[in-house]
Amino acid sequence: MFDMARRTTAPPPEDFEERIVDIDVSSEMRTSFLEYAYSVIYQRALPDARDGLKPVQRRILYSMSEMGLRPDRGHVKSSRVVGDVMGKLHPHGDTAIYDALVRLAQPFSMRLPLVDGHGNFGSPDDLPAAMRYTEARLAPAAMLMVESLDEDTVGFKPNYDGQETEPTVMPSAFPNLLVNGTTGIAVGMATNMAPHNLAEVVAAARHLIKKPDATLDDLMRFVPGPDLPTGGMIIGLQGVRDAYETGRGTFRMRATCTVEQITPRRKGIVVTELPYNVGPERVVTKIKELVTSKKLQGIADLKDLTDRHKGLRLVIEVKNGFIPEAVLEELYRLTPMEETFGINNVALVDGEPRTLGLRELLQVYVDHRIEVVRRRSEFRRRKREERLHLVDGLIVALLNIDEVIQVIRSSDDSSHARTRLMDVFELSETQAAYILDTPLRRLTRYDKLELDREKQTLTDEIAALTEILSSDAKLRQVVSGELADVAKKYGTPRRTVLLEASGAPRAAFVDLQVADDPCLALLSSTGLLARTSDAAPLPGEGERAAHDVLVAAVRTSARGEVGVVTSFGRLIRVQVIDLPILPPTENPPTLSGGHPVSEYVSLQPGEKVVGLGSLDPDGPGLALGTAQGVVKRVVPEYPANRDEFEVITLKDGDTVVGAVELESESDDLVFITSGAQMLRYQASQVRPQGRPAGGMAGIRLDDGARVIWFGAVDPTRPALVVTVAGSSTALPGTQVGGGKVSDYAEFPPKGRATGGVRAQRFLKGEDELLLAWAGPAPAKAVSAVGKPVPLPEELGRRDGSGVRLTHTIGAVGGALASWERPASSPSARPTGDAQDEPPA
């Protein structure tokens, strides 16, 4: 055992014998530590279970009330409040006082703020401004805490220097500890209590007042769980029940999120509510850290759009190809968007720290409130009895006004007059003194009537207060009624959603990406791009489709790529996952929900999209036809590190008029010229060439003619040829023209680079084809804006004349429903059994 010698530091007088006191170190440390622990527990860290306030909070509210900083008054500097509290009541630093003041004013910390702050009082991520820059006053709810302080409802004690007094507890007209919660770290213990909904807590307290033997299950019908100021979700109610039963428990808090279409091409996760005590900056920082370290995939962008008008709004943009719901689960797992809250209901009860469940917390408050109302009723009855005693004396004086005046005039002094009034009229000393102090103008006949009414009022009020004090049931009824009024005035709807725990263990790894299912990439005549899903039907028959026609369809997969071919001979890569999915409920589906091709590729002036390619290295490849009659089959060896490249070298003035992904080398390549010539031959007659090649002769053109349509047709299936003739001198799109529909089989195949056969005979005023198309039957025509246009009946002769049309045709498409859905690979060919009758 060590000893410590404590010596005085000042030099002793000459006649003073030096004394050394030996103190046991362990005993001294034990005593000092216990004193320090006691001070922290009782004077700083733990709240009182009755009013839910720590000493510093109670002193702030009391000082602001004494300063007159009520809700109907102006704000004052926070530093003035802090200085008044520190100088009179709280012998600690100004920082601790201001921190407590700030928390009382923060709506994201308190479910029902008690201080109305003006200025920057901080956020879940940022500290508040200094006290010299902010202003404060009591919030309306704080008046419930301090009301009736002057009616002897609670006890008072001297302050730290004995010159002032302060309340030992607040009257607290609502259960502040449960409504606003608290947190604090003491010595050897801590408290962490969650906020609750005022209306729910009041309903439970009123039920406990009515039925003192109510069980926890009865009370949880009114208080199912915490209601956090920041909203969000609570997952796992078993931990909440444990806390309500034993005072300790845990639950998980989750952010409130929705999956929305952020841009026409991408979805995102929108966060509108975060867990309690979690700020958006903390979430943003964590997400950036996870994305940088590649621990979280699928995040394309993150924006914090929070403002004071719309509130919290974090927009997390999800990359195409990733499932937003799966990404959200990873965010819950890896970021503060899901946090755990540990309830530890430690509070002071009769000066001792105790761990309390829900029923005990409510019982302590109810007992306190009953005592407050009882003391208030006693005070009010006492004051009314005192006033009634004075009123009785005044009435006696009025009834004997002449004698009273005579007694006063004949008395030597006020003391003598008081004594004679007491003797003559049998008044008490208080009554006699009050009569002497009353001005003569109050002793009129009218005042007699007022005094009679006041006496009756006082008598009724005293009887009512006596009834309250003499009946415990009546007293409880008054407390319950006052709580109901508070809930009606200050109650708000629940903000936090309560969810039962799923019970299923959370997977350590979640597949975030969309499955690489087979699909079709589609291009419409009006320039819309889309894709089919695995559940969606293929586009239906041409005459039944409600809008637009499909001019290209390429087999691919959801995570694959397709190439957009332009009239300048460029091929531009497009991610299939970026394309919108056709709704599976549409039968037949249309491209009305597709996105314009301009959202995916940047076109030069005069350049337009003419087709799609699959980029499949194992397929037959891409076939191109130009306006000058050049044909080319491209070897499917495309550079993997380039998003766009040329697939043909064009001559000056030449453009690509058609591009198609071949299904097989047995498909026919078809040219239709402005001179009404049509040529078809097998694709096998064209040798594949590399990308820089310029192609070979595809069709021999007459003087002045040009190719207006190029494509591929499966000769084994029913097909049609549609042509529209008109005048070359008319403005484009202004003439209707004459249309003709012919059977594709009527046109015999010819050799490559020949002139072909006539497709339509011109009538008077017609000198060229305005539009042409060949493809699988039945055919469908639409206007330039995608509206259906009727076609004439099929004509048996291939070189016959056309029929005058009723509307201008902008594009023609065929029945892609006859194509079989891709099964195992994008290059799968349809079977030959169902070629004659396309499925519905």
Disulfide bonds with the S-S distance in Angstrom:
none
